Structure formats: structure tokens, C-alpha cells
Amino acid sequence: MSKQTTVPSEPIRDARKLGVGKMLVLGIQHMFAMFGATILVPIITGLSVQVTLICAGLGTLFFHLCTKFKVPAFLGSSFAFLGGFAAVKMLDTGVYANLTEAEKLPYACGGIVVAGLLYLVMAAVVRFVGIKRVMRFLPPVVTGPIIILIGLILAPSAVTNASENWWLATFSVAVIVICNMWGKGMLKIIPILMGVLVPYVVALCCGLVDFSGVAQADIVGLPPFQMAKFDLSAILIMAPIAIASMMEHIGDISAIGATCGENYIEDPGLHRSLIGDGLATSLAALFGGPANTTYGE
């Protein structure tokens, strides 16, 4: 009787074993998985997509330096601050009296700079008080619901985007599910990439892709950086949101550790990941980008 060959079901802990080609494919899938959520925040708030992407990339590299390249996480746009942006846009007294919504955005970014610095305060508390004492007050039953609630904020945006073409959106979901459930070999571990490429080809064949924006865009150009501005009203609105985003951070680091079979809360340490995330957030906001947060995808 011939032996049946099966694909190992163990997690891939060292991607180098797959070879350069498969590593590149997985890297592209990882980019697409993070890309949508990362650019959605600036689209909703009115910030620059280009600045957001640059800050996300540099912030991710800086995060990995702070965590000794041990935590497999990406830093993308945080949805926790969307309510804060909306509140700052509604301010109409003092320095905000004669400003448009776009002109108020630098003040919101100034509040995020302060919020990022609060991460450093939390990191110092964790470092000197001890991670075990801190985690007594932040068990999964606390951090988990916060992540769920922040994720639910995206639901209206997902429905709005899908409503532009329901059959194509449904087809994209079907491709992802089929590849994930019944795909074999490499196809089984790249469902997100297939869910992007296959529907895109279909949309291209149906004439649903508009290239006019690409044709009008400059081939090379500098991102429209804008420096953050500081005002107490915006700071009082944006800075406290750091409490929720830090809970999200702790939940993400715990979830990534559980997935990888590692305890990243203790090694390299929660204080290191908080420093990396906080400084990346402050630097991004300083130049006109949204707050960063860890993505666990």
C-alpha cells in the first residue's frame, strides 16, 4: 500500500525554510493584509495616505529595533482615535473658531503626540512595578473586549465599501474561504493574497477598474508632511484615548505570543513593545500621520 503524503500542519516558525520565492509571496500577502486597514484611517479622517504609509513602515522598523526583532508584529493605523478626530473637528471656539476641518487636523495630531508619550509612562510603570503585578489588572477578560469593540468600529466602513459592488465583494470572500478551507499546499496559506488578486483580475476583465487617478498622479513626489500643532483642548480629547489603545496593544502582544508559542510579554518585555509603539505613534503624529498600533494579523 502506498503511503499518502500530507502537508505538515505545524506552524511555520522559520520562514527561511520555505525558500526565497515563498517568503516573498508570504511577504506580499502580509502587506495586503495590513494595507487596507492602514490606509482606511487617513481616508476617513482626511490625513495623507502617503504620510501614513511612510510612518507605518518606519514605525514598524523602529518597533522591531526596540523589541530586539523578537515580536512578529506590524504597526499600522489605529482606529481607537477615530472618535477623537471627529471631536476635534467639532471644536469651534478659541483657535478653532475660523478653521476648516482640514486645518484642525494638525491639532488632533498634536494630541496624539502626547498620547504616544503616555505609552512611555506606562512602559516605565511596567518596568519598575513588574509585569506580573501590572498584568493582574489587565487579564484577557479586560483587554479582549476592548480589541473586539475597536474592531467593531470598522463594521460600518466594511458594509459601505462592499455596497459599491456586492457581487464582487461576495466573490472575494468566497475565494478566501475556498482557499483557506480546501486549498492545498501553498494555496492554503495565501488565501488573503488570492482574495485580492483573483477578484482584481475579474474586475479588470469586467471594466470595473478606473486608472484615471494613476494617470494623473506624479511618478515621483514628496509626501505632504505637516507638523503637528498643540492646544490643550485637543490634547485633553486625544491623549486619554491612549488608555484604550494601550489595552489593545497588550491584547495584541498577548495574542501574537499565544499564536507563536512565545511569551513576548516577558521577553523581550512589555515595556519594550510599549516604548516602540509609543515613540512610533508620537513621531508619526508629529509629521501629520495617525497613531500607530500593533496589528496581529
N, C-alpha and C positions, 0 to 999 in steps of 0.2 A: 504493500500500500504506500502510495506517495505521500510525503509529508506536505501539509499545507503551510504556505508561508504567509505570515501575518505581519502587519506593520506594528512595531512596538508602541504600546500605549503610554509609556513612561514620559514624563515631561522632558523637554529639551533644555538641559541646564547649561550646555556649552554649544552655542550656535556654530562655532567653528567646525564642529564635527560634520555639519551639513555641507560644507564647501562654500566657496565664494559666491557661486551663482545663486544657490538657495538662500544664502544670507542676504544678498541684495534684494531678492524677491520679498523676503520677510520684512526687510527694512522699508521697502516701498509700501507694503501693506500697513506697517506700523505708522508711516507718515499719513496715509489716507485715513486711518482710524482716528488720528489726532487732529487732522486738518480741519474737518468740518466744524467741530466744537470750538476750535481755536479761533477761527475767523468769524464765527457767528456772533460772539460778543461785540467785536468792533462794528459789525454790521448793524446790530440792534442799537448800540449806544451812539454811533456816529464817529467813533475813533478810527484811526487809519489802520487798514488791514496790513499794509506793508510794515508799518512800525510794530504792529502786534506780532507779526511773524518773526521779525528780526529779534525782538525782545524775548519771544518764546524760545528761539534757538539758542541765543546767548545765555538766557536764564537757565536753560536745561544743562548746558555745558558747565555753567558756574555751579549749579546744584550738584552735579557729579563730582566736581572738584572738592566741594565741601563734604561730600559723603564718601570720599575715597573710592569713587567709582564702584560702590557696592550695591546701591539701590537702583534697580532697573525701572526708573520712572521718567516720565516726560513732564515738563512744566508747560501747561497751556493756559488759556484764558479762564479766569474764574467767573462762574455765573453767580456767585454769592453776592457780588457787588452791584448787580443789575438794579435792584431796588434803590440802592444809594445813588446811582446815576440819575434815576428818574426823580428822586427827591431833590437833588441839587439843581436839576433843570427847572424845577418849580419855584426855586427861590427868586424873589422879585424885589427885595429890599437891599439897601446898602450898596455894595459894589456890584450887585447883580441887577440893579434897577433897570439899566438900559442895555443889558447884554442879551444877545441871542442865545439859544440853547447851545449852539456850537461854541460860543465864546465862554460858556460856563464850564465846558469840559475840562480845561486845564485846572480849575479849582477842584473838581472832583478827583482829578489825578493827584493833586496835592494832598488830599485826604488819604488817598491810597498809599502815598509815600509814608505817611505817618503810620498807617495800618501795617505796612511792611516792617517798620521799626518795632512795632509791638511784638512781632514774631521773635525778635532778638531778646526782648524782655522775657518772653515765655521760655526761650531757649536757656536763658540764664537761670530761671527758676528750676527748670528740669535738671540742669547741670548740677546745681548746688543743693537742691532739695532731694534729688534722687528720683530716678524714673519709676521705681516701684511705688513710691508714695504718690506721685502725680497720677499714675495710671489707675490707682484706686478710685479716683474721682472721675475717670474718663474710660469706663469699660465700653465694650462694643455696643451695649444696650443704649448708651448715650451717643456715641459717635455714629453708629449705623443709621438711625433715623434722620440725623442731620444730613448725611450724604444722600439718603433717599429723597428728602424734601428738596434739596438743591437740584437733584436730577429731575424732579417733577416740574421744576420751573421750565424745563425745555419742552415739555409736552405740547403746549400751545404752538410753539415755533415749529415743531415737527409736523403737526397737523396742517399748519398754514403752508409750509413748504410742499408737503405731499399733495395738498389740494390743487396745486397748479397742474398736476398730471397724475391722477390716481392710478391709472393702469401701469404707468412706468414705475411709480413708487412701489406698487404691489409686486411688480415683476422683479424689482431689485431685492425686495425682502425674500421673495421665493428663491432667487438664485443663492442668496446667503444661506438660507435654511437647507436647501438641497445639497450644497457643497459641504456644509457642516455635518449634516446627518448621514448622507450617503456617499460623499466623496471618498476617493481612495488616494492613499499616498500623499503627495504634496498638495493635491487639490483640497484635501480635508483641512489643512492648516492655513489655507489662504482664502477663506470664504469672504472676508471683507474686501479684499482686493478684487475678487471675481464679482462681488456685488457692486463694485464701482465700474469696472471695465466692461463687463458684458452689457449692462443697461446703457452705458455710454455709447457703445457701438450701435446698439439698437436705435437709440435716439438720433445718432448721426445718420443712420440709414433712412430714418423717417423725416429728416429735415428739421429736427427739433432743437438743434444746436446753433446758437447765434454767435458768430465770430466777429461781429461788428466792434465789440469792445476791445478785442485783441488787436484788430486792425488799427484802431485809433490810439492805442496805448504806445508810449515810448518804449523802445527796445531796452534802453538803459536809463535809469533815473534814480535820484536820491529820494529816500522815503521822507515824507513831510513831518519831520520831528517837530514837536512843540514842547517847550519847557513847562513844567507844572507850576501852578500858582497856588499860594497858600492863603486861606482865610479860615477863621475859627469856625464859622457856620458849616462849611463844607467838611472840615476836619471832624467836627462833632457828629456829622452824619455818616461819614465813611469809615472812620477809624474803628468804632465799636464792632463793625461787621467782621473785623479780624478775628473776633472770638469764634464766630461760626466757621470761618474759613480755616482756622487752626484746628477745630474739631474735625473738619473734613480732611485736613492734612493727616491727622493722627489716624483716622479711619483708613485712609488710603495706604499709608505706610504699613499699617497692621495687615490689611488685606493683601497687599503685594507680598509681604513676608509669609503669610499663610499659603499663598499660591506657590511661592518658590521654596517653601520648607525652610525658611530662614527667619531669624528674629532680628529684623532691622531696627526695631525699637531700641535694642540694646547694643547692636553692632551694625553699623558704625555709631548708632545712638540717635535718639530723637532730637537731641539738642543740635546735632549737626544738620539733620534734614530741615529743621525749623530755621536755622541760620541761612541755609542755601535758599530755601523758599522765600524767606522774608527779604533778604537782600535782593534777590531776583525780582521780587514784586516792587520794591522801592525803586530800583533802577529802571524798571520798565515804565512805571508811572511817572518818574522824573522826566522822561523824554516823550511822554504822551501816549503810552500804552496802557492796557488794562492790567489789573492784578493777575499774577500768575498763581497757579495751583497745581498740585501733583495730579497727573492723570494715571489711573491704574490699569488702563486697557492693555 
